Amino acid sequence: MARGAGARFAILVAPLRPRAEAHFYPAERAALWRDVAGRIAPEGGVLIRPGANASFTDPEFADFAHLNRCGRDRWTAIVADALRKEGL
C-alpha cells in the first residue's frame, strides 16, 4: 500500500535493558523482527532496530523497557542517523 503511493516508512524497535534483552526470548524476538523486516520491505518499509547493536547500558534505562533522558538522547541520535542512511 505504501509503495503503491510512492511512500516509504520505518518501524523503530526500541531497546530493552541488557538483562531483559538477554532474558526475554532473544532468539524468538530476533526471528520475529527478521520476519517483520521481510514482510514490510516489499511495501517500502524498513525495520530500524539499533538497540540490538548499540550496547545500551543499565544506567541509560529508567526501568527494563524505558530509556531515561541519557538513553533517550543517544537513542534519538542513533535513530536519526539510521533514518538518514535509509533516505527517510
Secondary structure per residue as TSV (DSSP state, phi and psi in degrees):
chain	resnum	aa	ss	phi	psi
A	1	M	-	360.0	-47.4
A	2	A	T	-64.7	-44.7
A	3	R	G	-62.0	-40.7
A	4	G	G	-60.6	-28.6
A	5	A	G	-91.9	2.6
A	6	G	T	76.5	17.1
A	7	A	-	-102.8	155.9
A	8	R	-	-122.8	159.0
A	9	F	E	-149.3	164.0
A	10	A	E	-130.5	143.1
A	11	I	E	-107.7	124.1
A	12	L	E	-101.8	131.7
A	13	V	-	-112.2	113.3
A	14	A	-	-76.5	152.9
A	15	P	-	-77.0	162.2
A	16	L	-	-108.6	161.7
A	17	R	-	-55.2	143.8
A	18	P	H	-49.8	-42.2
A	19	R	H	-64.3	-37.3
A	20	A	H	-69.7	-41.3
A	21	E	H	-56.7	-41.4
A	22	A	H	-78.0	-26.7
A	23	H	H	-95.1	-39.4
A	24	F	S	-88.4	78.1
A	25	Y	-	50.4	58.0
A	26	P	H	-59.5	-41.6
A	27	A	H	-67.2	-41.1
A	28	E	H	-67.1	-40.8
A	29	R	H	-65.0	-41.3
A	30	A	H	-61.6	-42.9
A	31	A	H	-64.3	-40.8
A	32	L	H	-58.7	-48.0
A	33	W	H	-69.3	-32.8
A	34	R	H	-63.1	-41.6
A	35	D	H	-63.4	-45.1
A	36	V	H	-59.8	-47.1
A	37	A	H	-57.9	-42.8
A	38	G	H	-66.0	-33.7
A	39	R	H	-76.9	-33.6
A	40	I	H	-87.4	-23.1
A	41	A	G	-55.6	-45.0
A	42	P	G	-64.4	-17.8
A	43	E	G	-97.9	8.8
A	44	G	T	91.1	12.4
A	45	G	E	-96.8	157.0
A	46	V	E	-136.6	139.9
A	47	L	E	-96.2	127.5
A	48	I	E	-116.4	114.0
A	49	R	-	-129.9	63.0
A	50	P	G	-67.0	-23.1
A	51	G	G	-61.2	-25.5
A	52	A	G	-66.7	-25.7
A	53	N	T	-121.5	-1.7
A	54	A	S	-91.0	-6.2
A	55	S	-	53.0	55.7
A	56	F	-	-66.6	146.7
A	57	T	-	-112.4	162.0
A	58	D	G	-51.1	-42.9
A	59	P	G	-63.7	-10.8
A	60	E	G	-90.6	3.1
A	61	F	B	-115.5	143.5
A	62	A	S	-83.7	-31.3
A	63	D	S	-153.7	-160.7
A	64	F	S	-69.3	-22.3
A	65	A	S	-128.4	0.3
A	66	H	-	-124.5	124.5
A	67	L	B	-70.6	147.6
A	68	N	-	-88.0	-169.8
A	69	R	H	-59.2	-44.0
A	70	C	H	-63.7	-46.8
A	71	G	H	-63.6	-40.7
A	72	R	H	-60.3	-43.7
A	73	D	H	-63.8	-41.5
A	74	R	H	-69.4	-41.6
A	75	W	H	-58.6	-44.8
A	76	T	H	-60.2	-44.3
A	77	A	H	-65.3	-40.9
A	78	I	H	-64.8	-44.7
A	79	V	H	-64.6	-43.6
A	80	A	H	-58.6	-44.1
A	81	D	H	-64.4	-42.4
A	82	A	H	-64.1	-40.3
A	83	L	H	-64.4	-41.5
A	84	R	H	-61.1	-44.2
A	85	K	H	-62.3	-31.3
A	86	E	T	-85.0	-4.6
A	87	G	T	73.6	28.4
A	88	L	-	-107.2	360.0
